[in-house]
């Protein structure tokens, strides 16, 4: 229902974890990457994050994976080798963890 959707959006909008994740994601996006969706599932120590999108090239996808791994708050970033089979216009899906611990 609409009321349930509004409640969920308000819950995530109030959570300090959500803006931090979005800010970190934006900072890590290299050229050639287009996000189509992302999801955040909060946990007691942070959040589980999944992103989906399209990479213009294999290099752009590798750059994204490297940039996400370089974000100190993200862990468990793994790029499946199967997603590197194409040279361009590569759909991708990545999952990783966001930690609120310093």
Secondary structure as UniProt FT lines:
FT   HELIX           2..14
FT   HELIX           16..28
FT   TURN            31..32
FT   STRAND          33..43
FT   TURN            44..45
FT   STRAND          46..57
FT   HELIX           58..70
FT   TURN            72..73
FT   STRAND          74..75
FT   HELIX           81..84
FT   STRAND          88..99
//
